[in-house]
């Protein structure tokens, strides 16, 4: 494996790990916000109520949007880099 490939893979792994950590912390933030907006009013935590549904929606929807947007952006950038690397290979032949 070339040194440049190792460096690229290393940085991609660091980016992936930091993105996962970011998502976990961001989920925690939205979970805290959801409990501020819809506080727990009863002591029975086993039965799901309407507020629990709203709390789940507040924590889930922003995370889905962030993951979807980052996937689309990274897919477009990856395809662009792949196309540019293929076009340089064909011109060099």
Number of C-alpha atoms within 10 A of each C-alpha: 5 6 8 9 10 11 11 11 12 12 12 12 12 11 12 12 12 12 14 11 12 12 15 12 12 15 17 13 12 20 18 16 15 19 17 11 13 15 13 13 8 6 7 9 10 6 7 9 11 8 16 17 11 15 20 14 15 19 20 14 11 14 17 11 11 11 13 12 12 13 12 11 11 12 12 12 12 12 11 12 12 11 12 11 11 11 11 10 10 8 7 6 5
